[in-house]
Amino acid sequence: MPIENWEKPIEIISGKRESVVVTGPFDAVICLSDGWPEMRSASFIAARTACRAALAGRATAEEARRCFLAAVEEAKLTQH
Protein backbone atom coordinates (compact mmCIF):
# COMPACT_ATOMS: atom_id res chain seq x y z
CA MET A 1 0.00 0.00 0.00
CA PRO A 2 1.54 3.35 -1.03
CA ILE A 3 2.11 6.03 1.57
CA GLU A 4 -0.38 8.85 1.08
CA ASN A 5 0.85 12.43 1.41
CA TRP A 6 -1.21 15.36 2.60
CA GLU A 7 -2.91 17.66 0.11
CA LYS A 8 -1.19 20.62 1.76
CA PRO A 9 2.26 20.13 3.37
CA ILE A 10 3.01 21.74 6.74
CA GLU A 11 6.16 23.84 7.16
CA ILE A 12 7.30 24.36 10.74
CA ILE A 13 10.25 26.01 12.43
CA SER A 14 11.80 23.62 14.93
CA GLY A 15 13.39 24.63 18.22
CA LYS A 16 16.73 24.56 16.40
CA ARG A 17 15.37 27.30 14.09
CA GLU A 18 15.42 24.91 11.18
CA SER A 19 12.59 24.92 8.67
CA VAL A 20 11.04 21.49 8.20
CA VAL A 21 8.47 20.65 5.53
CA VAL A 22 6.22 17.77 6.58
CA THR A 23 4.44 16.28 3.57
CA GLY A 24 2.59 13.38 5.15
CA PRO A 25 2.36 10.83 7.96
CA PHE A 26 5.78 9.33 7.27
CA ASP A 27 7.53 12.71 7.54
CA ALA A 28 5.43 13.51 10.61
CA VAL A 29 6.54 10.36 12.45
CA ILE A 30 10.17 11.27 11.76
CA CYS A 31 9.58 14.86 12.92
CA LEU A 32 7.79 13.70 16.08
CA SER A 33 10.62 11.29 16.86
CA ASP A 34 13.44 13.78 16.33
CA GLY A 35 13.61 15.92 19.46
CA TRP A 36 9.96 16.97 19.68
CA PRO A 37 9.67 19.49 22.55
CA GLU A 38 6.55 17.98 24.22
CA MET A 39 6.94 14.19 23.99
CA ARG A 40 4.63 13.49 26.93
CA SER A 41 1.68 15.63 25.88
CA ALA A 42 -1.65 14.14 24.88
CA SER A 43 -1.51 15.83 21.47
CA PHE A 44 1.95 14.38 20.77
CA ILE A 45 0.76 10.86 21.63
CA ALA A 46 -2.40 11.31 19.54
CA ALA A 47 -0.39 12.62 16.57
CA ARG A 48 2.15 9.81 16.73
CA THR A 49 -0.62 7.22 17.03
CA ALA A 50 -2.64 8.73 14.16
CA CYS A 51 0.38 8.99 11.87
CA ARG A 52 1.37 5.39 12.56
CA ALA A 53 -2.22 4.31 11.96
CA ALA A 54 -2.26 6.17 8.63
CA LEU A 55 0.94 4.43 7.59
CA ALA A 56 -0.64 1.08 8.45
CA GLY A 57 -3.86 1.93 6.59
CA ARG A 58 -6.01 2.13 9.74
CA ALA A 59 -6.57 5.91 9.48
CA THR A 60 -6.56 8.50 6.72
CA ALA A 61 -3.65 10.80 6.02
CA GLU A 62 -5.90 13.82 6.67
CA GLU A 63 -6.86 12.49 10.13
CA ALA A 64 -3.15 12.20 10.88
CA ARG A 65 -2.63 15.76 9.58
CA ARG A 66 -5.25 17.17 11.96
CA CYS A 67 -3.63 15.41 14.92
CA PHE A 68 -0.16 16.55 13.84
CA LEU A 69 -1.33 20.17 13.59
CA ALA A 70 -2.74 19.95 17.13
CA ALA A 71 0.65 18.72 18.37
CA VAL A 72 2.41 21.55 16.50
CA GLU A 73 0.13 24.10 18.15
CA GLU A 74 0.53 22.65 21.64
CA ALA A 75 4.34 22.55 21.24
CA LYS A 76 4.19 26.21 20.14
CA LEU A 77 6.12 25.55 16.97
CA THR A 78 5.84 28.21 14.28
CA GLN A 79 3.91 27.24 11.13
CA HIS A 80 4.36 28.69 7.67
C-alpha positions as CSV (number, residue, x, y, z in Angstrom):
1,M,0.0,0.0,0.0
2,P,1.5,3.3,-1.0
3,I,2.1,6.0,1.6
4,E,-0.4,8.8,1.1
5,N,0.9,12.4,1.4
6,W,-1.2,15.4,2.6
7,E,-2.9,17.7,0.1
8,K,-1.2,20.6,1.8
9,P,2.3,20.1,3.4
10,I,3.0,21.7,6.7
11,E,6.2,23.8,7.2
12,I,7.3,24.4,10.7
13,I,10.2,26.0,12.4
14,S,11.8,23.6,14.9
15,G,13.4,24.6,18.2
16,K,16.7,24.6,16.4
17,R,15.4,27.3,14.1
18,E,15.4,24.9,11.2
19,S,12.6,24.9,8.7
20,V,11.0,21.5,8.2
21,V,8.5,20.6,5.5
22,V,6.2,17.8,6.6
23,T,4.4,16.3,3.6
24,G,2.6,13.4,5.2
25,P,2.4,10.8,8.0
26,F,5.8,9.3,7.3
27,D,7.5,12.7,7.5
28,A,5.4,13.5,10.6
29,V,6.5,10.4,12.4
30,I,10.2,11.3,11.8
31,C,9.6,14.9,12.9
32,L,7.8,13.7,16.1
33,S,10.6,11.3,16.9
34,D,13.4,13.8,16.3
35,G,13.6,15.9,19.5
36,W,10.0,17.0,19.7
37,P,9.7,19.5,22.6
38,E,6.6,18.0,24.2
39,M,6.9,14.2,24.0
40,R,4.6,13.5,26.9
41,S,1.7,15.6,25.9
42,A,-1.7,14.1,24.9
43,S,-1.5,15.8,21.5
44,F,1.9,14.4,20.8
45,I,0.8,10.9,21.6
46,A,-2.4,11.3,19.5
47,A,-0.4,12.6,16.6
48,R,2.1,9.8,16.7
49,T,-0.6,7.2,17.0
50,A,-2.6,8.7,14.2
51,C,0.4,9.0,11.9
52,R,1.4,5.4,12.6
53,A,-2.2,4.3,12.0
54,A,-2.3,6.2,8.6
55,L,0.9,4.4,7.6
56,A,-0.6,1.1,8.5
57,G,-3.9,1.9,6.6
58,R,-6.0,2.1,9.7
59,A,-6.6,5.9,9.5
60,T,-6.6,8.5,6.7
61,A,-3.7,10.8,6.0
62,E,-5.9,13.8,6.7
63,E,-6.9,12.5,10.1
64,A,-3.2,12.2,10.9
65,R,-2.6,15.8,9.6
66,R,-5.3,17.2,12.0
67,C,-3.6,15.4,14.9
68,F,-0.2,16.6,13.8
69,L,-1.3,20.2,13.6
70,A,-2.7,19.9,17.1
71,A,0.7,18.7,18.4
72,V,2.4,21.5,16.5
73,E,0.1,24.1,18.2
74,E,0.5,22.7,21.6
75,A,4.3,22.6,21.2
76,K,4.2,26.2,20.1
77,L,6.1,25.6,17.0
78,T,5.8,28.2,14.3
79,Q,3.9,27.2,11.1
80,H,4.4,28.7,7.7
